[in-house]
Every structure is written in C-alpha cells, then in structure tokens.
Amino acid sequence: MPATPHPSLVRRPTRLICGLLVLSVIAIATKLSAQSTDEFDSYKIRLEGDWVYSSPSGSLEGSSDVHSIDLEKDLHFNSYSTFFGKLDWKFTHKNHILVFGSRLNSTHETVLIRTITY
C-alpha cells in the first residue's frame, strides 16, 4: 500500500501556484493601458478586494418575550474573518465582465436542551 503524502505537503504547491497566479495578474494589470486617458474609468483590468472580520451577536425572540435564543451563548456563533474580491475586465468602451468571489465555509450543529415556547 503506497504511503499518502502529508496534507501540508499537498497544500504547499497549491498555495505557491495560487500566489504566483495572483502576483502575475497584478503585474499584467499594471502594464495594460486604457483606451483613452480622458475617460473616468480608463482601465483594462481592475482587481479589488476587502477583508471582513465578523462578530455575530444578538438574540432570537418570540412573541412571548420570555425565552430568547442568544446567538453566542446558545448557538455558539463565533467570530470569523473572510475576504471577498472583484475582478473587472473592461474589454471594450462600455462592456465589462465582472467576476466576484468570496470564501466563507462554516458548519456547526447545536442541540438546545431547554424548552422554548413561542
């Protein structure tokens, strides 16, 4: 039976390839010239991104207002960070192709032990 490679050894080349791909896109985007310098949006490729740190909080309440479900204590919502990005390719004067991306992967199961009456 062949030995399986360590998971970190498999991820390292993938991260290296993705990093080189991002750097090459940035390098190519800076070299591209726009159609006209008089335009407000004189670019060929625009890459934008944002990082978001979220801290979910709050509660769910019914009409009785006696029992509430707290998102942090009862459902164990934790803080997390994620990013989203946009690639805008302006291939003619008024035509754009937009590609949006975001990474958010979260799963969690919780069983409430108390009775909640609504």
C-alpha positions in Angstrom: 0.0 0.0 0.0 1.6 3.3 -1.0 2.1 6.0 1.6 -0.1 9.0 1.4 1.7 12.4 1.5 1.3 14.6 4.5 -1.6 17.1 4.0 0.7 20.2 4.4 3.0 18.9 1.6 0.0 18.7 -0.7 -1.3 22.2 0.2 2.1 23.9 -0.2 2.4 23.6 -4.0 -1.3 24.7 -4.3 -0.6 27.8 -2.2 2.5 28.6 -4.2 0.7 28.3 -7.5 -2.2 30.5 -6.3 0.2 33.1 -5.0 2.2 33.2 -8.3 -1.1 33.5 -10.2 -2.2 36.5 -8.1 1.1 38.2 -8.5 1.2 37.7 -12.3 -2.3 39.1 -12.6 -1.3 42.2 -10.7 1.8 42.6 -12.7 0.0 42.2 -16.0 -2.8 44.5 -14.9 -0.4 47.3 -14.2 1.1 47.0 -17.7 -2.2 47.2 -19.6 -3.1 50.6 -21.0 -6.6 52.0 -21.2 -8.5 53.0 -24.3 -8.4 56.7 -23.6 -6.9 58.8 -20.8 -9.8 61.2 -20.9 -12.3 58.7 -19.5 -13.2 58.5 -15.9 -12.8 54.7 -15.9 -9.7 54.4 -18.1 -8.5 50.9 -17.2 -8.4 47.4 -18.8 -8.4 45.3 -15.7 -9.3 46.3 -12.1 -8.8 44.0 -9.1 -10.4 44.9 -5.8 -10.6 43.1 -2.5 -11.7 43.5 1.1 -11.2 41.7 4.3 -14.0 41.4 6.8 -14.0 40.4 10.4 -17.4 39.4 11.7 -18.6 39.1 15.3 -22.2 37.8 15.2 -24.2 38.8 18.2 -27.9 39.2 19.1 -30.8 37.0 20.0 -34.0 35.5 18.6 -37.2 36.2 20.4 -40.8 35.1 20.0 -44.0 37.0 20.8 -43.9 35.8 24.4 -40.6 37.6 25.1 -40.0 35.2 28.0 -37.4 32.9 26.4 -34.8 34.1 23.9 -32.1 32.3 22.0 -28.8 34.0 22.3 -26.6 33.6 19.2 -23.3 33.5 21.2 -24.3 31.5 24.3 -26.9 29.1 22.9 -26.0 28.7 19.3 -22.2 29.2 19.7 -21.7 31.7 16.9 -18.0 32.6 16.9 -16.1 35.5 15.3 -14.5 34.8 12.0 -12.6 36.6 9.2 -13.2 36.2 5.5 -12.5 38.1 2.3 -14.2 39.0 -0.9 -12.9 40.2 -4.2 -13.9 41.6 -7.6 -12.2 41.3 -10.9 -13.4 43.8 -13.6 -12.2 43.3 -17.1 -13.2 46.2 -19.4 -12.8 44.7 -22.9 -14.5 47.4 -24.9 -15.5 51.0 -24.3 -18.7 50.2 -22.4 -18.6 46.5 -21.9 -17.3 44.8 -18.7 -17.0 41.3 -17.4 -17.2 41.2 -13.6 -16.2 38.2 -11.5 -16.9 38.2 -7.8 -15.6 35.8 -5.2 -15.8 35.2 -1.5 -14.7 32.4 0.8 -16.9 31.5 3.7 -17.2 27.9 4.8 -18.8 27.3 8.1 -20.8 24.4 9.6 -22.0 23.9 13.1 -24.7 21.9 14.8 -26.3 22.7 18.1 -29.0 21.0 20.1 -30.8 23.2 22.6 -31.6 21.3 25.8 -34.2 23.7 27.1 -37.8 24.2 26.0 -38.5 27.3 24.0 -42.2 28.4 23.8 -43.3 30.8 21.1 
